[in-house]
Amino acid sequence: MTAERFLALVAAWGADSRRWPAEERAAAEAFAAARPDIARPALAEADGIDALLHASRVAAPSAALRDRVLASAAEAGLRARRGGRRWLDRLGLALGAGWAAAACAGVVAGVALTGQLTAAAEADAVLYQASLLAFDDTEVLG
């Protein structure tokens, strides 16, 4: 433990070692025992500040302040919910647009493929009918 770190701990957490971080408490207490010339003045000053803080009274917030804080918290929550909802709406819109595009692509592919297949079948039927020479062959066609 360095003197700078000990002074920082005392300045941040006060003179009571029970408030110091547990992982540094033993090292800080050992430093205070080994270097009383540095520790005593810092702890005395921190103890005076702690006493002043404990003696001071915290004023209760006014009703107007309480109402403003609650209103702003409710408004912030509403904005956050609206923001999250907008994101969810955009996601739903994107997914819906994707499904619609896939459906349209399927319809277009089906129409194009069907047109080509039926054109080939119609051409075969026309060629077959043109090759018929007798009335007996027309019975085959129905």
Protein Blocks (a to p, Z undefined) as FASTA:
>chain_A
ZZklmmmmmmmnojblklpcfklmmmmmmmmmmmmmlmmmmmmmmmmmmmmmmmpccddd
dfklmmmmmmmmmmmmmmmmmmmmmmmmmmmmmmmmmmmmmmmmmmmmmmmmmmmmmmmm
mmmmmmmmmmpmbfklmmmnZZ
